[in-house]
Amino acid sequence: MNRPLPRLSVALLLAAALLAAATACTDREAQRQAQAAAQAQAREQAAAQLQRDYDAAVAANNWELARVHGAALLAQYPGTPAAAAVEPALAEVAARAEAVRERRRLAALWDYARVAAGKGEQRSAAILSMAPVDTGGAGPAAVQLVLRDHPQWKRSAYLVLQGGDFDCYGGCKVKVRFDDAAPKAMSAWRPRTDEAIALFIEDHRGLWRQLRKAGRVEIEFPVKAGGARAAAFEAGGLDGGQMPGWD
C-alpha cells in the first residue's frame, strides 16, 4: 500500500515542475528571439547585396539592370536600410531605363543594307511608315522611306509604295513636316520605270540633315488614285554611322 507523500514533498515537486515549465518557456522565447534576429540579419544582408548590385549597375550606366535590382530591393526587402538608401533615386533610374529602351526600339525600326554594286558598294537605310496608308492599291500598306548611296547613281532619298502609284511623273511638290514644325515643300519626281513604285525627293541632303535631328517625319505626296496621302515615320533612331559621309 502506497503511503501519501508528505505535504512538504508535494510542495517541492510542484515548485520544481513550475520552475521547469518557466525555464522551458524562457528557453523557447530566447530561441524565438535568436531565430528572429538571425532572420533579420539575413534579410538585411540580402538587401545589402542587392544594393551593391544596384550601385554597380548605376556606376556602369546600366540603367535597365539598375531598375531591376532597385525594384527587387524595394519589393522584397522594404523597410531595410538598403531600401531606404535606394528608393529616393529609383524613379530617375527607371526614367533613364525607359529612355534606353525607347532608343533601342527606335533604332530597331531602321533596316541597313550593304551590297556590292558595280565596282563599289551600295549602302542604304530604310524605314517603314508608322501605319499603313491607302495609296490606291489592293488595300492599305506600309510606305517605305529609303536613303541610298550608290557608287554610280550617287546619293538619293525616295519613297516606295507597295500598291497604287504616285502622281508625280512630270515632277511635283511633297510636303515634309519634321516633328511639330510647319510643313516644308520639297521638289520630287517619279521615274518612268516599272522596277519599283518610287518617288525621289530631290533635296536628299536637306532631308538627311533634318532626319538626324527630328524624332518624327511626315511626308505628304500626290497619288494617282486622287488627292494626297501622308506617311509618318518614327525616324529618331537613324544611325548616321551606317551612312558614311552623309553627316
Buried (B, 14 or more C-beta within 10 A) or exposed (E): EEEEEEEEEEEEEEEEEEEEEEEEEEEEEEEEEEEEEEEEEEBBEBBBEBBEBBBEBBEEEBBBBBBBBBBBBBEEBEEBEBBEBBEEEBEEBBEBBEEBEEEEEBEEBBEBEEEEBEEEEBBBBBBBBBEBBEBBBEEBBBBBBBBBBBEEEEBBBBBBBBBBBBBBEEEBBBBBBBEEEEBBEBEBBBEEEEEEBBBBBBBBEBBBBBBBEBBBBBBBBBBEBEEEBBBBBBBBBBEEEBBEEBE
